[in-house]
Amino acid sequence: MTMADSSGDNSLKRVARAISTANWTAKAKQAAASLKAQHAAGRDGDDTPAEPIWPTPKDQLEALKGLFHKPQIAPDAPAPSPEIDEAALEHDAAEVAEAMRRVDWAQVRVVTS
């Protein structure tokens, strides 16, 4: 079953809404402020590990998968047993993680600055 043939499923609309309604400028400003604060703390001798400014690729994939799942009808209703091929899911997650490793992040920074 493809995403297009699931009748009544608004998964793509939820994903599009999540992407289009995000305030990307505010997120970028928040990330820059966090990086500046951590850099200043490091200059002042603070050697605590840096706080990540974005979720890991795995966390991002999990959030995206969550957008594609149908919302529960009632919050206290038992969750339906998923019929997900875990091996295929792990394979897909590994492919996404590998693709993220191949991104030229220096070029991304140049283009987005």
N, C-alpha and C positions, 0 to 999 in steps of 0.2 A: 504494500500500500504506500503510495507516495503522498506527499503533503498536499498535492493538488486535488486528489480524489477523496479526501476525508471531508464528507459533507458536514456542514455546520461547525467545522473546526476553525477557530479564529486565531490559530497559532501564528500564522504569518502576520496578521494584523497586530498581535501582541508584540511580536519582535520588532516590526516596523515602528510601532508606537514607542517602544522602549528606546529605540535608537533615535528617532526623530524628536522626542520630547526631552531627551537628556540635554542638560545645559553644559555643552562641551567646553565653552569658554570658561565657565566657573570651575569646571573640573581641572582644566589646564592651569588656571591661576592657583588653585588649591595645591596642585602637585608642585608647581614652581615654588610656592611659598614654603611647602614642606621641605623641598630639597634645599632651599636657601637656609632655612632654620637648622636643618641637620648639618649642613656644611659649616655654618657659623659655630654650632656646638662642637663639631670636630676640631675646628681651629682653636677653640678655647680649651681643648684637652678632654672633651667628653668622648670616651671610647666605647660607648654602648653601640650595639649593632644598629644599622640604619633601618628605619621603618619603611616597608615597601609602600610605594605610592599607588600601585595598581595590583589587582589580584593576580595570582599566578595563572598561567595558561590553563591549567587543570580547573581552577576555580571559575575562570571565565567560561570554559566549556560547560561546566555544571550549571552555571547560571543560564546559559543559552539553552541548554537542554530543558531547564525548568520552564522557560518561556514556551516551549513547544508542548508541554504536557497540559492536558485539559485541566481546568480548575476543578477542585472538588465541589460537589453539590452542597454538602453540609460539612462544616468543620469537624463535627464529631462523628461523621460517617467513617467506617473503616476504609482504608485505602485499598483500591482494587489491586489484585496481584498482578504485577507487571509481567508482560510476556516479552521481555527484552533479551536479546542474545548478548549476554555479558561479554563473550569473547569478541564479538564484532564491535561492541561498544569500546572495549579496551583498545582494540586495533585502531578504531577511529580516533580515540584520544591520543594514541601514540603518533598517528599521522599528523594530527593538529599540532602536537608538541614539537615534532620534528620540523614542521613548516615554520613554526614560530622561531625555532633556533636558526633557520636559514634567513630570516629577515635581516636586512642591513639596517640596524638600528641607528647607526650614525647618519645614514642617508635620510631616515625618517625624521631625525631631529633637525636636519638641515631643511627639509621640506616644510616641516611644521613650525619652524621658528620665524 
